[in-house]
Amino acid sequence: MSLDAVSISRLMSKNVIIAEQNQNVYWICKLLSQNNVGCLIVVNDLDEKKPVGIVTESDIVKTIGKLDLHQLQVPIKNHMSHPVITMPVSGTVTDAMRIMCEKRVRRIVIIENDKMVGIVTDKDLLKFMIDNKDVLSEFMTLSPRENMPKEDSSHFWFCNRYVG
C-alpha cells in the first residue's frame, strides 16, 4: 500500500466540533472542555458549515493570557486562526502530509463542495502509519530532506522524511 493510494477520507474524523464565529471565548472554552477535544472549527453558520477559521487550545491560551476576565465575552472570530487550511475529500495521505509541511499546521479541514465533512490531524496520519506496517516501512526508508527546521515532531516526521 502506498500513501499516494490512501484517500484522506479513510482517516478523517467526521464528528467535528463546530461553533459559529460570533460565539464568545468563554463558550468556546466550554465546548472544547465538554467534548474533550483540542480544537474546533469556526463556521459561517451552523447549517451551511462553511469553515472560516479554527480555534486550538493554543489559541485559547494565548487569547486568555492577553485578555482581562470581562473580555471572555468577545466573539471568537476576533481570536481564531484564519484562513482555515483545507483540502478536498478526494485528497490522499501524501497530499495531507505535504499541506501540513508547507503550511506548518497540524490539522486540516476536509471539504466537499465548500462544506466541511471532516478533519484530519498529524496524530491521525501517524496512527495510520503505525497501524499499517508496510506504509511505515516505506516511509522510514525514504531519505531525509535537508535544511528543514525540526521544531516539532510532526514537522520533522512529515517534512524531513517524506514530503518534498
N, C-alpha and C positions, 0 to 999 in steps of 0.2 A: 504494500500500500504506500502511495506517495502522498505527501502533504498537498501537492497540487490537485490531487484527485478527491480530496475530502471537502465536502461542502461545509461552509461555516454554519449552515442551518442545523447540522448534526450536533454541533457543540453549544449553540447559543441557548441561553436561558430565555424562556418565553414569558415567565412570570416576573415582569419588570415593574418595580415600584415607580409610580409616576406622581407628579404634582404639577399644578398649574403655576405659572410664573408669578402670580400675584399672592401666592401663599407666603406667609411670613417665616422668618428664620426659626422661630420657636416651633411652629407646626412642622417644619421640615425635620428638625431635630427629633421630634416625637415620632414621625414616620420612620426615620432611619432606625431609631431605637426599638420601636414596636415590631418592626419587620426584620430586625437583626441583619441589616444589610449595610454595606459600606458606601453605597451611592444610590442616587435615584435620578431619573431623567425628568427634566422640566419640559413640559409640552405646552403648546399654544392653548389648547383646551382639551378637556378630558374625553370628548367624543372623537375629535379629529386625530388626536395623538401624534401631531407633528412635532418631533423633537426640536427644541430651541436651545437647550442647554443641559448641563449635567452638574449635579452637586455631589461632591465626595465628602467623606469625613474630614479630609484635609482642608477642603474649602470651608467647612463649618468651623473648624478650629481657628483658622486664620481670620474668619469673619468675627467670631465671638471675641477673639483677642483684641480686635480693633474697636468693638462697639461698647457703648455703655449699656447696662442692663435694659433700660427702657427702649432701646433701639432693636430689641429682638422682634419687634412687630413690623420691621421694614420688609417689603417684598423680597423674596429670594432672587428675583430677576436682577436685583442690584448686586448680587454676590455670586451668582452661578458662573461656571466656566462656559464660555461660548466662543465661537460656534461649536456645537457638538460634533464630534468626529463620527462619521457614519460610513457604512459600506452596504452594498446591496446583498440581499439574501442569497443571491446566486454566487457570491464570492467564495473563495476557498480558504483553507487554513493558511496557506502561503500568503494570500492577499492580506489576511488579518495580521500576520506577523510583520509583513512589510509596512503596513499602515502604522502599526504600533511603534515600529522602529523609526520611521520617518517623522511621525508626529509627536513622538516621545510621550505616548499615552499608554495606560494600562487597561482601558476599556473602550470598546467600540459599539455604538448602537447599530443594530442591523435593521435596515429599512426595506420596504417593498411598496412601490407607488407612493413615495414620500411619507409613509406611515410606519411607525416603529412596530417591529414584530419581535424583537428580542435584543439581547445584549450578550457580548462575549468579552471575557476578561483574560488577562495574561495567565491567571490561575487555571481557567478552563483549558487553555491551549497546553499548558504544562501537564495538567492531569491527563489530557488526551494522549500526549506523547508517552507518558509513563505507563498508561493503561495499554498502549499499543507498542510493544517492544520492537517490532520491525521498523516502525516510524522513528522511535527513539534511536535505534541503531543507525538508521540512515542519517538522522540529524547529527549525531555525535561524530560521524566520520567526515563531515564536511569541514573544510579548513576555516579557521577564524578570520574575520575581517581585520584589517589594520586601521589604526587611527580612529577608533571609536571609543567614546567615553564609557567608563564602567561604573557609573554612579549607582545603578540599581540592578538587581539580579535579572529582572525581565529584560531590561535593555541589553545586558551582557549576553544572555541566552539567545535572544531573538536576533540581535543585530550582529554580534560578533561571530555567532556560529552559523547563521543560516542566510539571513536576508541580505541581498546586496546586488 
